[in-house]
């Protein structure tokens, strides 16, 4: 792991039965990068993202994952250091992962549990710092007016912005977003991507986001990593990811739906 890297994945594989979801993947992520993971369904994007947090255990072997100079996984086992590293990682799921019966404020305040303790949070005994941080985060993503509303009564876009606010309260240094806009309408999807981009640029937050929308990857991210059949087949700037390479990644059918604004 280089001194400039906040995340290092080296020689990682993951097998499900006869299928190799990850095949010797290596990736270094520098502080403050905004990276899109793209590729066909089943290419390994979500598996890679979840392996970084230890939610998926990689195959035994030489594969190693480090984050913030803490060992996450090695030799097919999650280490005892994963808990400490996870405190600095905010994970945003496709289906928001909010507690529907709780109001939005409480869902966002739950991001502080790693610092204040589970039992204090369970009984809603939020410190003043957590209350202020939660409301500031909700305002930052534009949903402060919905703080007292139950999460399951909010739109998908509002819930996803709440999930981002929770990561801010967590004081995450890396945001890992797994298809965060897949369930959203185009307007809400763009707003979520704009928020992630603004946090990356203004706060220096490291963002790794898996996307099926190639145009969003090209528009909002400075680096694109493409996976195909569990292997990294492209890693570089979006400006170099032309039509021919995208067709190679996704197959000839991609040409029929190719985004007109992509580089030729």
N, C-alpha and C positions, 0 to 999 in steps of 0.2 A: 504494500500500500504506500503510494507516494505521499510526501508531506502535504501536497496540495489537495489530495483526494479526501472526500468525506465518506466515500463508499467504494469498496473494492470487491469485485466478484472475479474469482480466478478458477478456471477449469471446472465449472459446475455443471453437473448433469442431473437429470431427474427422469426416472422411468416409471410409467404407469403400465403394468402388465407388459405387453409387447411393444408399447409405444414410447418413444424417447421424446419427452416434452421439452427437455433441455439437453443439448449435446455439446459438452465442453465449452460452455459460454464463459467468456471473460469480459469484464466491463469495469472501467474506472470512471468515477463521477467526481468532478471537481466542485468545490464550494461555489454556490451561486449559479450553477448551470440550470437551464430549463430544457429538459430532454423529452422528446416524444418517442415512445416505443410503438412501432407500427408493425403490421404483418397480417397475414390471413388468420382467420379463426383457427385455433389450435396450433399456432406457431410457437407458443411458449411465453407470450407477453405477460399474462397474468401470473403464470407459474413463477417467472423470474421475479416479478414484483413482490409476490408473497413469500418467496424464498428469502428475500432481503430482510424481512422482518421475523423470519423463523416460523411463519404460519404454515409454510410447506418445508418439510425436511428433505434435503437433497440426497442423492445417492451416496453411499459410502465410497470412498476413494480419496483422490487428492484435492477435490474441490473445496474451496475456502471462501467464506464471505466475511468481510470486516466492515464495520461502520463506526466512524468516530474513534478509530483506533481500538475498538472493542471487537473481539471475535464473536461473530454471530453463529456461524456453523463451521464445522470441520469434520472430515471423515464420516459424514452422514449423520452427525449428531448436532443438535442445538446446544450451545454452551450456556453456562450459568451467567455469562455477561449479557445475554440477549435482553434481559429485563431493563438493565441500565441503558442500553442503546435504544430500546423502544420508546423510552420517555422522550427522546429527541426526534422521533419519527411520527408524523401525522399520516394516518392512512384514510383515504377517502374512497368509499365504495360506490359502485354503480347504483345500488339501491339505497344509498344515503346512510343506512345503518344508524338511524336515530331511534330513540325509544318513543313510539307513537303516542303513548298515553301521557307522556311528560311534556310540559311546555318547552318552547324553543330555548328559553333562557336556561333551564335546567340541563337540557341536552348539551348546550354549549359549555356551561360551567363544569360539566363532567370531565372536560379536558384537563382540569386541574387536579384530578385525583392522584396522579403520580407524585404530586408535591404535598397535598394536604392530608392524604390518607383516605382510605375507602369509607370508613365508618362515619367520618365527619360529613363526607359527601352524601352518603346514604340517607342521612337525616336532614339534609339540606342546610347544614350549618356552614354556610359559605363565608369565608373571611371577606372583609371589605375589599381586599385586593382582587379576589376572584370575581366579586360582583362587578367591580369597576372594569376589570379586564373583559368579562363576558359582554357587558353592554358596549364597550368600545369595539370589540370584535364584531358584534352584530351590526353596529353602525358602519363599520369599515366595509362590510359586504352588502350593506343596503337593506337589512331586514330587521332593524331595531324595533320598528313599529309592531312586529309580530312576536316580540319576546314572550308575552304572556299567553300565546296561542298554542294549543296542543299541536305537536309535530305532525300527527296524522291528518290534520285538517289543512295543512299547507300544500301548496303546489310543489311539484318535483324540483323546480328551480329554486324555490325558497328553501326547501329542505337541504338541497345540495350546498347552498350558500351557508346554511347553518352548520353543515359538516365542515366547511372550510373555516368558519369562525371557531369551531371547537378546536381545530388544529392550532389556531392562533393562540387560544387560551392555554393550550398544552405547551406553548412556547417551542413548538417543533422547529427543528433546523432543516429537516427534509420533509417535504410533502410527497407522498406516494399516492397517486390518484389512478385507480383502476377503472377505466371506462367511465369517467365521472359525468360525461354528457350523453351517454348512449341512450338514456331514458328520457331525455329532455327535448322539448321543441326547439327549433333553430334559434329563436331569440334568446331563450333561457340558456341554451348551450353556449352561445357566443358570450353571454354575460359571465358565465362561470369561467370560461377560458380567459376572458379579459381580466377577471379578478386574480386568477392564478398568475397571469403575466405581470400584472401590476405588483403583486407581492414579491415576485421574483426580481423585478427591476428596482422597486423602491426599498425593499427590506433585505435584498440579497438572499432570499429564501431559495434553497435548492428544490427544484420541482422535477419529478419524473412522472409522466402521465402516459398511460396506454390509451391509444385512440384507434378507432376504425375509420374516422373521418380524416383522410389524408390531407385534405385542404386545411384543416385546423392545425395539423402537425406542421405544415409548411408555413402557415401564417403566424403562429404564436410561439414556436419553439426555435431555439438557436442551434440545436443539434438533434438529429434524427437517427435513431437506431432501429434498423429493420431486422426482424427475425423471420426465418422461413424454416419449417421442419426442425425447430429447436436450435438452429444455428444463426449467429449474427451474419447477415449478408450485406449489410451496409451500416456504416457508422461515420457520420460527417454532417456538414452543413446542409440545410434544405435546398440551398441554391444549386447544389451538385446532384440532387436527386431528381433526375429527369424522367421523362415519360418512358423511355426504353427500360430504365432500371426498375421503375414501378411495375411495368408489365412483367418483367422478369420475376419480381417478388410476388405479385398477386395472380399472374397468369394472363393469358391473352384476352380473357373476358373483361379485364380491367380497362382496356382501351375504350370499351363502349360506355363506361361511366367516368372516364377520366375527367378530373376537374379542369375546366378550361383555363384557370389562372395558374396552373402549375408550370414550372419551368420546362421548356421543350429541349 
